Amino acid sequence: MRNVISGEWMKAWTGRTWLILASAGIFMSLLTSFGYASQGDEAVAAGRTTAAAVTDDIVQAWMMTFLMSAVAGGILVTREYTSGAIARSVLLSGGRLRLLSGKALVATAVGVLNGLLAIGLAVACAFLLPGHFGYGTDWTGHTTRIALGVLAVNAIAAPWGALLGWIIRNQLATVVTVMATTLLVDPGVQELAPKAAKYLPTIAMSSVYLDGKPELLSVPLALAVLAGWLAAAGLTARKLLLSRDVI
């Protein structure tokens, strides 16, 4: 199994996919952080908000990196279907389930690294941007919990994307599915039926990084829901992988 993980780890960093995804996540998060910081200048001065609340928003903006982690996980699996190398990977790994497990573990590790990078940049933004606009940073325990939530959702999103890749088996369809559910479907359901939507993966993740909406689940329950989604996706991926041809 060690050789399988080592091989999949090397594949994860082959090419420029990881660099493009990381850059996209950083750009979106940095732009949003800058927006929160610039708006916080007048709001703090007028007493409409506090430096602590703005600091929380700046850090929370980096939750957008979990979308890139999910896409990275999906591509780790589906690009082998696209290139036609999946059958060879199964043979070299010693079995379908060994390959499924190896890719899931590597995807999780990539998600953790992406989350750690997001936290590092979030901390830098939280301490640099407010000063640039003339007010101070107020880092609290709540801010720390938000940062840890950002790390957690990155670690969860990557294997989620990988498992969707095993189920869908097409790179473009997997990427579109991940982005559509994250940006359109789940938020849309949340607007229409917030009580039901809180159990959807994207909305449950927002509970983990402390989005603050009153209708959201508690963090422990959200993590349990996400574990259930991962288990369901894992069982489905396992069943399909064992029952369908690897082509």
TARA-V721016 format. One record per helix or strand. SS is the DSSP state (helix for helix, strand for strand). FROM is the first residue (numbers start at 1). TO is the last residue. If there is no record, write none. Layout:
ss=SS from=FROM to=TO
ss=SS from=FROM to=TO
This chain:
ss=helix from=2 to=12
ss=helix from=17 to=46
ss=helix from=51 to=83
ss=helix from=86 to=93
ss=helix from=96 to=132
ss=helix from=141 to=168
ss=helix from=171 to=192
ss=helix from=194 to=197
ss=helix from=201 to=208
ss=helix from=219 to=243
